[in-house]
């Protein structure tokens, strides 16, 4: 499909730079495909009223690492300020990263990372540029490795806010809480599964008390989720692979939910992508441990997920293509027009919508 079909105008003022507090005070747009489409304005705290006992919520329990680093590049006597977002761990001391400005880096350069950029104090987190690719992609070989490198990144890094937030303000200590789900436990993501940010312990307790069952899968979200689609046709876009896991116990339990006629509700596009990648052509969820680069666009036939809770996404992004595949492109365009007119907050720190597949309308 032509990627320009997924474009729309979004006022800058609707891009959320901070989340609402409490988390479950975020607005929730309920979208039911149909003719005419039914749109209902709710809040996240009302989610339990929109589900049925026996339905299953599936969360991504990945934990975001503070992967945004600031440093000083040295080349002889010349220095330059460099920012780098770690995006993929290669081994115990090497990471792929997106660096800015990438043009200031060459293989062999040394970078000393740290919040104050004081070269005398930064020896604990120093890296060599091992390789350089396109669009600012570099491979960094750190002097430290293993747990020592992990601890140094935790100490010196900041939360890797998406570009549309980071361009407007710097990350701070509040983001270490705000940009992490309350149930995050499996470390490895460099971007948050943002639909999960809306859940509080109280909301989770209410859901369970009403008979909604909760399960966790893991997909370590990569920075590729924010990369723009530059191709003119979706067939020419390549998705970055991300590592995910669905345990045998979780697959068995979720198949049982389906078999008794209840619904699988994916919390976030990351959970949906993993569940669909781990399902076979007959709609049976299989245990999964590995990478997936599944790209869901209109024309994709859903195998396993019955409903989707997700945030509002960027124009021409793979995520807006995914929700258009889920509920229909025209349905989602009308839903987004409504959200813009009603002042919903967009993107990672924004509001949410609850979607039904177009073939279940």
N, C-alpha and C positions, 0 to 999 in steps of 0.2 A: 504494500500500500504506500501511497505518497505520504511522506512525513508531514507535509504542510497541512494535511487534513486534521492533524492533532494540535494545531496552533490556536491560540486565543489570546485576547488582550486582558492583562491583569494589572490593576492599579498598584503602584509601588506601596501605597499605604496599607494594603491588605497583607503584606508580607510580615509575619509575626517575628519580632526580634527577641521576645521573651514569652515563655508559656504563661497561661493563666494559673492562678493558685486559688483553691486546691486543684489538683490535676483533673479531677472529674467534673469541674465546672466548665470545661470546654464544651462548645456547642457541638451538636450531632445532627447532621442532615440525613434523614432516612429516605432512601431512594428506591422506589419500586418501579421497574420498567413496565410500561404499558401505554395505552393510548386513551386518554391523556396520561402522562406520567404523574404519579402521586409523590409529592415531596412533603415531608413532615419535619418541622423544626423542633428539635429536642435538645437535651443536654446529656453529657456522658453519664451522669448519675442516674438517668432514666433507662440505661441499657438493660438492666434486669427485667424491666417490663416488656421489652421487645424480644425476649428469648423465651424458650419453653424448657421446663424440667427435662433433663436428659440430653439437651443440646450440649455440644462440646465447644469450648473456646480453646483455640490452639495458639499459644504465645511463643515468640522467639526469645529464648533466655540468654542470648549472647550479651557479653559485657563489653562496652566501649573502652578502649585504652586511650590515654591522653596522647594522641599521636601527632599533635601539632607542635612543631619545634621551631624555635628561633635561634639563629646562630650567626657566626662570623666566618666567612671563607677567607683562607689565607693562601696566597700564591706568591712566594718570594716575600717582598715587602708590601705587596698590595693586599688590601682587605676589602670585603664587601658584605653587606647585610643580606642574609639568606633566610627565607622561611621554607620549611619542608613539612609536608604531611605524609607520614608513613602510611602506605596503602597495602603492602603485602610482605609478610615475613617469609624469607627464603630459607634461612637456617638459623643457627643459634647466635649469629652476629651480623647477618646481612638482611637489609630491607630494601624493597623498592619504595620509592617515594616520589611525590610530585613536588618539585622545587620551584620557587619564585624568587627572583627572576632566573629562569633556567639558563638564559644566555650568558650568565656570569659564571657558570660552572663548566668545568672540563674534567675528564678523567685524570686522576692524580691529585686533584685539589683536596685540601684538608678543610673540614668544617668543625668548629668548636661550638657546641650547642649549649644554651642556657638562657634563663630568663633575663639576666642582666648583661649578657654579652661581654662579660669581663674575661678576657683571654687568660688571665692569671688564675681564674677560678673555675675554668671550664674543662679541665683535663679529664674530668670524670665522664664526659659524654662527647667524645671526639670521633669523627668518621672520615673515611677517605672515599671520594667519589670513584667508584670502581668502573661504572659504565654510564653512558648518557644516551637516552633515546629521544623521541619526539615529544612535543607538547610539555616539556618540563620534567619528563620521567627520567629519574636517575636511580642507580643502584648504589646504596651506601653500605660500606663495610665498616662497622663500628670497632673501636679498639676493645671495648668490653664485649662479653658474650654471656649467654645463659641468664641465670637469675640476677647477676650484677647489672647486665644491660637492662633487664626488665625494671629493676628498681630505679635505675638512673632515668629511664624514660618516664616512669611514674612521677619522679621528683621534678623533672625539668619540663615535661610536656604539658600542653593544655588540651582541652577537649577540641576535637577536629570538627568545628562547626561547619555546616554546609556553606559553599561560596556565597550564596545569596544572603546569609546572615553575616559571615565573616567580613564581607565587603562593606558592611554598615557599622560594625562594632567589633572590638576585640573580644575573644573569649576571656572569661574570668572564673574565679573560684565558684561562683554560683552555678555555672554551667556543669561543673563536675557532679552536681546533684541533679540539675534540671535535665541534662542530656543523657540520663541513665534511667532505665526502667527500675521500678522498685524490686523487681524479681531477677535482675541481671545476675548471672553467676558464672557463665562459661566465657572466659576472657578471650578476645580475639577480633572483635569488630573495630573498624575505623569509621563507622557511621552508626547511628542509633536506629533500631527498629521503631520508628517514631510513633506508630499507632499505639504501641505499648506504653508510651509515656503518659497516657491519659488515665491509667489505672492506679488507684490508691489501695492500700491494704483493706480499707473499709469496703470499697466497691467490690473487691475480689471476695471478701467474706460474704457480702450480701448475695452475690451471684451463687456461691456455693450453698448458702442456706436455702436458696430457692430451687436448688436441684440442678443447676448448670454445672457441668463437670469441666475441669480445667486440666490441660495437658501442655507440656513444653517440648518444643523441638529447638534445634540450634542451627542457625545460619549466620556465619560470621560476615556481616555486611561489609562490602568493600567500597572504596571511593568511586568505583565505576557506576554506582547508582546515581551519582550526581553529574556524570559526564554527559555533555550534550550529544544529541543525535545529529551528526553532520551529514549523514547520507540523505539523499533525496527520496530513497525508497527503503522501507523497513527491511527488505531482503538483503540490503547491503550493509546493515548495521551489525557489528560484532559485539556481543555481550561479554563482559569480563566474568570469569569463573569465580565462584565463591564456595567455600567449604561448608558443608552441612551435615547434620546427623539427625536421624530418626531412629530411636531405639526399637528393639524388637517388642518390648512391652508396650510402648506407645502405639506402634503400628497395630498391634493386636487389639488394644483397647479402642482405638479410633475406628477400626473396621467393625467392631461390635456396635459402636454408636450408629454407624451407617446401617447396619443390618437390622437394627430395631426401629428404623425409620426416623431417627432424630437427625439434626443438622450439624454439619461441621462448619464452624465459624472461624475463619482464619483472621487472626489479629495482625494485620499488616501484610503488605505485599511480599515481604521476605518469607513469612510463614506460608503464604499461598504458593509462592514459587517452589519452595522446598517440598511441600505436600504434593503438588502436581508433578514435580520431577521424580518423586519417590513412588508414584502410583503407576500401575500397569494399565494396559489398554482396556481392561475389564473393570477399572475403578477400584482395584484393591490396593491398599497402601502397603508397601514393602519396607522392611528395615533399610536404612540408607546411611552410608558413611562414605563421603567423597565430595567431589566438586560438581557443581551444576552451573551451566550457563544458559538455562532455559530462557527463551524470549517469547513472551506471551503477547500476541497482537490479535486484532479482530480476525476471526476465522478459526482461532484455536478452540478446540472442544474440551470443556472442563471435564476432568476425570473424577475429582474427589471433593472439592470444596463447594459448600452450599451457600455460604454468605461470606462477605468480606467487610471487615472494619478497617478503614484506612484514612489517612490524611488527604488534604487537597494538594495536587502535584503540579509540577512545572509544565508550561506549554511545550509540546513537541518532545516530551521526555518519555523514556521507556515505561515509566510508572503510569503516566496518563494513558499510554497505549494499552497497558495491562488492564486498567479499570474500564477502558472502552471495550476491550475484548470481553470483560466480565459482564457488564450490564448493557453494552451497546453504545456506539459512538454518539449517536444522536441523543440518547438518554443522558449520557454524561455531559454533553455540551449544554443541554438544558439545565442539568443539575448545577453545573459550574456557573452558568449565567444567573441562576437563582442565588447561589452562594455569594457571588460578587455583588449582586443587587442588595442582598441582606447584610453585607458587611462581615461575612465569615472570614476568619483569619487563616492564611494559607501557609503551607509548607511545614517544615519539621516541628516548629513550635506552635503550629496553628490548630485549627479545629478538625473534626473528623466527619466521616460519612459512613453509613451502614448500607451496603449494597446487596442486591439480590441479582442472581444471574438472569439474563434476558430470556433464557429458555424455561425459567421457572415462574415467569410473571403470570 
